[in-house]
Amino acid sequence: MRAFRRSRRLAAVAGTLAVAIALAACSSPDTVSLPLPDQVDAAIGGDVQAQLQTAVERAVAASGASAAIVGVRVPWAGVWDAGIGTVAPGGAAVSDAMTFHAGAVTRSMTCDVLYGLVHDGVVSLDDPVGKYVTGLGDQGARDGLTLGQLCDSTSGIGPYDPSIDARIRATPSRVWTPRELMAFGMSRESTTQPGTVFADSDTGYVLLGFALERATSKTAAQLYQQYVFGPNGMTSTSLPDNGTADLNGLWTGAAADGTAACTAPTPIVGLSSSAGFTASGVISDLADMGRYAQALAMGLRPYDAPGRFENPLPAVANGPSWFTARGGSYQAGSLIGQYGSVPGALTAAFADRTTGMSVVVTLNNSRASADLVRSLAWELAAIASKAPAASGRTAPQAGLPWTAEDMAAQVTAAAVCPIP
């Protein structure tokens, strides 16, 4: 497969990105300087790059995808941006400049808006949801349900995706309203009290975005521009009402014998971002997503609160102690980020909170569990963390609590199609 590397797109070689933005919550325009890591502006060494490409190609096969877009930034060693595969089986080669669905990374961005509004004194983390949104039924009106709990995904509200995933795949261009999405999730019975257990809920993030719109009399897109896209210098990223990404998706259905029909996936063309809204509706590209992952993990924005990721809860039952969640993001060892799926795509973005090493990857088939793309991202991070330092630079000593081999085995375990 052909890879397209574009290290020239790397921003902030000197270590600081200055972005002029107008913050509507302030009395005058402010200039925000993001002290991004001092990045080596060169391709990562050949041996490491070959390992990264092999890992991605295995995951493309395992997921039934035809393509991957991947970016790895290792501040002390270099950059690897690549488009691997084709936009569809037998189609044109994919480019690393294409836009794609950010998926669950949108959840972190919605929490950015919340923390930005808290910083500006507009709302509080402890504000009850009912202060801003009425007519939510029993789940939305439960005592103690707060904006902060929606961000932390401890609301106890069920997800809407299981109810409408098949409908979205059948008619991907359909426009959905936030109220429609929330209704499906809130119809599911909850067995937990708010604030007690982490359970990822797309419904909760749609409700959070909806509540913040009403708290500010601004659209979610305007709030994202003010608190996320502007401060992070994300010029190719949007939360459109009904936008679509350059890279379309696939879905591997079942063959007559019940096995996965890996040789004939179904195209998912023109997926509307409205199906994700503030849970998974953002469309972005590698340059923006890499910068965003670093800024999020390292807490580089003016509104980043020291306590956002403190006192996290277990991300999965009986999982490793180093895998936790809080503040709209997952923590995995020293990495902070998000991962998940939308119909036709699996996407993950993580960065190291100390070094800024980052990994962004999307696969254009959603038939496999999102665990596959999470494991791939962590495999790439493990490989990248061992990259030798460029001349005049020093590699950090800290490591990750897993090996590349550990994560490669998890990718294999999550495979839905044969791995050559």
C-alpha positions in Angstrom: 0.0 0.0 0.0 1.1 3.5 -0.7 1.7 6.0 2.1 1.6 9.7 1.8 3.8 11.6 4.3 3.5 15.3 4.7 5.7 16.5 7.5 5.6 20.0 6.0 2.1 20.4 7.5 3.6 20.3 10.9 2.9 23.3 13.0 4.9 25.0 15.8 8.4 23.8 15.0 9.8 26.3 17.4 7.5 25.0 20.1 4.9 27.7 20.3 1.8 28.2 18.2 0.3 31.8 18.3 -3.3 31.9 17.2 -5.3 35.1 17.1 -8.9 34.5 18.1 -11.8 36.6 19.2 -13.3 35.2 22.3 -17.0 36.3 22.4 -17.1 35.8 26.2 -14.4 38.5 26.6 -14.6 42.2 26.1 -11.9 42.3 23.4 -10.1 39.9 21.1 -7.3 37.9 22.9 -4.2 36.3 21.5 -3.8 32.7 22.8 -0.3 31.1 22.6 -0.2 27.4 22.8 3.2 26.2 24.1 3.1 23.0 22.0 6.1 20.6 22.3 9.3 21.5 20.4 8.8 19.1 17.5 11.5 17.7 15.4 10.4 18.7 11.9 11.5 15.6 10.0 10.2 12.1 9.2 10.5 9.5 12.0 13.3 7.1 11.4 12.8 4.4 8.8 12.8 1.4 11.2 10.2 2.9 13.5 8.1 4.1 10.5 8.1 0.6 9.0 6.8 -0.7 12.3 4.1 1.9 12.4 3.0 1.1 8.9 2.9 -2.6 9.5 0.7 -2.1 12.6 -1.7 0.1 10.6 -1.9 -2.3 7.7 -2.7 -5.2 10.0 -5.5 -3.2 11.6 -6.9 -2.2 8.2 -7.2 -5.8 7.3 -8.6 -6.9 10.8 -11.3 -4.2 10.7 -12.4 -4.9 7.1 -11.4 -1.3 6.2 -10.1 -0.2 2.8 -8.1 2.7 4.2 -6.6 4.4 7.2 -5.5 8.0 7.9 -2.9 8.2 10.6 -0.6 10.7 12.2 2.1 10.1 14.8 4.0 13.0 16.3 7.1 12.3 18.4 8.5 15.6 19.6 12.1 14.3 20.1 12.2 12.1 16.9 9.9 13.3 14.1 6.6 12.9 12.4 4.7 10.3 10.4 1.5 11.3 8.5 0.1 8.8 6.1 -2.9 7.8 4.0 -2.9 4.0 3.6 -5.1 2.1 1.3 -7.9 3.2 -1.0 -11.1 5.2 -0.4 -13.1 2.1 -1.2 -12.2 -1.4 -2.5 -10.7 -0.8 -5.9 -11.0 2.9 -5.5 -8.6 5.8 -5.6 -5.7 6.0 -3.1 -6.5 7.8 0.2 -4.6 10.9 1.1 -3.5 12.1 4.6 -5.0 15.5 3.7 -8.5 14.2 3.7 -11.0 15.2 6.3 -12.7 12.4 8.4 -15.1 11.9 11.2 -13.5 12.8 14.6 -16.1 10.5 16.2 -15.9 10.3 20.0 -13.1 12.9 20.2 -16.1 15.3 19.9 -17.0 14.4 23.4 -13.7 15.9 24.7 -14.4 19.0 22.7 -17.9 19.3 24.2 -16.3 19.2 27.6 -13.8 21.9 26.5 -16.8 24.1 25.8 -18.2 23.4 29.3 -14.9 24.1 31.0 -14.5 27.3 28.9 -17.9 28.5 30.0 -17.0 27.7 33.6 -13.8 29.6 33.2 -15.7 32.6 31.9 -18.3 32.4 34.7 -21.3 31.5 32.5 -22.1 28.1 34.0 -20.9 25.9 36.8 -20.0 22.2 36.7 -22.6 21.7 39.5 -25.5 23.4 37.6 -28.4 21.0 37.3 -29.3 20.1 33.8 -32.9 21.0 34.4 -31.8 24.6 34.8 -31.3 24.8 31.0 -33.3 22.0 29.5 -36.9 21.0 30.3 -39.1 18.2 29.1 -36.4 15.5 29.6 -38.6 12.8 31.2 -37.6 10.9 34.3 -33.9 10.3 33.5 -33.2 13.9 32.6 -35.0 15.3 35.6 -33.4 13.1 38.2 -32.2 14.9 41.3 -28.5 15.7 41.3 -27.9 15.3 37.5 -25.4 18.1 36.7 -23.5 19.4 33.7 -20.3 18.1 35.1 -21.7 14.6 35.4 -22.7 14.7 31.7 -19.1 15.6 30.8 -17.7 12.8 33.0 -20.2 10.4 31.5 -21.5 9.4 35.0 -25.1 10.5 34.3 -26.5 7.0 34.1 -28.3 7.9 30.9 -28.3 5.2 28.3 -26.8 5.5 24.8 -28.9 6.2 21.7 -26.6 4.6 19.1 -27.8 1.0 19.6 -31.3 2.1 18.7 -30.6 3.9 15.5 -27.2 2.6 14.2 -28.9 0.4 11.6 -31.1 3.3 10.5 -28.1 5.6 10.1 -26.3 3.1 8.0 -29.4 2.6 5.8 -29.9 6.4 5.2 -26.6 8.0 6.3 -27.5 11.5 4.8 -30.7 11.8 7.0 -30.7 14.9 9.2 -31.3 14.2 12.9 -32.2 16.7 15.6 -30.7 16.6 19.1 -34.1 16.1 20.6 -34.6 13.0 18.5 -31.2 11.5 19.5 -31.8 12.2 23.2 -35.2 10.6 23.1 -33.8 7.3 22.0 -31.2 7.3 24.8 -33.5 8.4 27.5 -36.0 5.7 26.7 -33.5 3.2 28.1 -33.8 2.4 31.8 -30.9 3.3 34.0 -29.8 1.3 37.0 -27.1 3.7 38.3 -27.3 7.0 40.2 -25.6 10.1 38.7 -22.0 10.6 39.7 -21.3 7.0 40.7 -20.1 4.9 37.7 -18.5 5.8 34.4 -20.6 4.5 31.4 -19.9 6.2 28.1 -23.1 7.7 26.8 -23.5 9.5 23.5 -26.9 10.7 24.7 -25.2 12.5 27.7 -22.9 14.4 25.4 -25.7 15.4 23.1 -27.7 16.6 26.1 -24.6 18.5 27.4 -24.2 20.3 24.1 -27.9 21.0 24.0 -27.9 22.5 27.5 -24.9 24.7 26.7 -26.6 26.1 23.7 -29.5 27.2 25.9 -27.2 28.5 28.6 -25.5 30.8 26.1 -28.1 31.4 23.3 -25.4 30.3 20.9 -25.3 27.3 18.6 -23.0 24.4 19.4 -21.0 25.3 16.2 -20.4 28.8 17.5 -19.4 27.5 20.9 -16.9 25.1 19.4 -15.4 27.9 17.3 -15.1 30.1 20.4 -13.6 27.5 22.8 -12.2 24.7 20.7 -11.4 25.4 17.0 -10.2 29.0 17.5 -8.0 28.5 20.6 -6.5 25.3 19.1 -5.8 26.9 15.7 -8.1 24.2 14.0 -8.7 25.8 10.6 -9.9 22.6 8.9 -12.3 21.4 11.6 -16.1 22.0 11.9 -19.3 20.9 13.6 -21.6 21.3 10.6 -25.4 20.9 10.8 -25.3 18.4 8.0 -21.7 18.2 6.8 -19.9 15.1 5.5 -16.2 14.1 5.5 -13.9 13.5 2.5 -13.4 9.9 3.5 -16.6 7.8 3.3 -17.1 4.7 5.4 -17.8 1.0 5.0 -19.8 -1.6 6.8 -19.0 -5.3 6.6 -22.2 -7.3 6.8 -22.8 -11.0 7.1 -22.3 -13.5 4.3 -24.8 -16.3 3.7 -23.0 -18.6 6.0 -23.1 -16.1 8.8 -19.4 -15.1 8.6 -18.3 -11.5 7.9 -18.6 -10.6 4.2 -15.1 -9.1 4.1 -14.8 -9.0 0.4 -17.9 -7.0 -0.2 -18.4 -4.3 2.4 -21.4 -1.9 2.0 -20.5 1.8 1.4 -21.8 4.4 3.8 -21.7 7.5 1.7 -22.4 11.1 2.9 -22.9 10.4 6.7 -24.5 13.4 8.2 -22.7 14.9 11.1 -26.1 15.6 12.6 -26.3 11.9 13.7 -23.6 12.7 16.2 -24.1 16.3 17.1 -22.0 17.1 20.2 -21.2 13.4 20.9 -19.5 12.6 17.6 -20.4 15.1 14.9 -17.1 16.9 14.4 -15.2 16.6 11.1 -11.5 17.3 11.1 -8.1 16.4 9.6 -4.7 15.1 10.8 -3.0 18.4 11.3 -5.9 19.8 13.4 -6.5 16.6 15.3 -2.8 16.1 16.2 -2.6 19.7 17.6 -5.8 19.2 19.5 -4.8 15.9 21.1 -1.6 17.6 22.4 -3.4 20.7 23.7 -6.0 18.6 25.5 -3.6 16.2 27.1 -1.1 18.9 28.2 -3.7 21.3 29.3 -2.5 24.2 27.2 -5.7 26.3 26.8 -6.6 29.2 29.1 -9.6 27.3 30.5 -7.9 24.0 31.2 -8.6 23.2 34.8 -6.1 21.2 36.9 -8.8 19.1 38.3 -10.5 18.0 35.1 -8.8 14.6 34.9 -8.3 14.1 38.7 -10.0 11.3 40.6 -10.9 9.3 37.5 -13.2 6.3 37.6 -12.4 2.8 36.1 -13.1 3.0 32.3 -14.2 -0.7 32.1 -15.2 -3.2 34.8 -12.3 -5.3 36.0 -10.0 -3.5 33.6 -6.3 -2.5 34.3 -5.9 0.2 37.0 -4.2 2.5 34.5 -7.3 2.7 32.2 -9.6 5.3 33.6 -12.0 8.1 32.5 -13.0 11.6 33.5 -13.5 15.0 32.0 -14.8 13.7 28.7 -11.6 11.7 28.0 -9.9 8.4 28.8 -6.6 8.1 30.6 -4.3 5.2 29.7 -1.1 5.4 31.6 0.3 8.8 30.7 -1.9 9.2 27.6 -5.1 11.2 27.5 -7.6 11.0 24.6 -10.7 9.5 23.2 -11.8 6.7 20.8 -15.0 5.4 19.4 -17.1 4.7 16.3 -19.6 6.3 14.0 -21.3 4.4 11.2 -18.5 3.7 8.7 -15.5 4.8 10.8 -13.4 4.0 13.9 -11.3 6.9 15.2 -8.9 7.4 18.1 -6.7 10.3 19.3 -4.3 10.2 22.2 -1.4 12.2 23.4 1.1 12.0 26.3 0.3 14.6 29.0 4.0 15.2 29.6 5.9 14.8 26.4 3.1 15.6 23.9 3.7 12.5 21.8 0.5 12.0 19.9 -1.3 9.4 17.8 -4.4 10.1 15.6 -5.9 7.3 13.5 -9.1 6.5 11.7 -10.2 3.4 9.8 -13.1 3.5 7.4 -15.1 0.5 8.5 -17.1 0.4 11.7 -18.0 -3.3 11.8 -15.4 -4.1 14.5 -15.6 -2.9 18.0 -14.1 0.5 18.8 -11.7 -1.5 21.0 -9.8 -2.3 17.8 -8.9 1.3 17.0 -8.1 2.0 20.6 -5.7 -1.0 20.7 -4.2 0.2 17.4 -3.6 3.7 18.8 -1.9 2.3 21.9 0.2 0.0 19.8 1.3 2.9 17.7 2.0 4.9 20.9 4.1 2.0 22.2 6.2 1.9 19.0 6.6 5.7 18.9 7.6 5.9 22.5 10.7 3.9 21.7 11.7 6.1 18.7 15.4 7.1 19.1 16.0 10.8 19.6 17.1 12.9 16.6 20.5 14.6 16.7 20.7 17.1 19.6 17.6 15.8 21.3 17.0 13.5 24.2 14.3 10.8 24.4 12.2 10.7 27.7 12.7 7.9 30.1 9.0 7.3 31.0 7.3 4.4 29.4 3.8 3.0 28.9 2.3 0.2 30.9 1.9 -2.1 27.9 4.0 -3.2 24.9 3.3 -2.9 21.2 3.0 -6.7 21.2 0.3 -6.6 23.9 -1.8 -4.2 21.8 -1.1 -6.1 18.5 -2.6 -9.1 20.2 -5.7 -7.1 21.2 -6.1 -5.9 17.6 -6.0 -9.5 16.5 -8.6 -10.5 19.1 -10.9 -7.8 17.9 -10.5 -8.7 14.2 -13.7 -9.3 12.2 -11.8 -10.1 8.9 -8.8 -12.2 8.2 -5.3 -10.7 8.8 -2.8 -11.8 6.1 
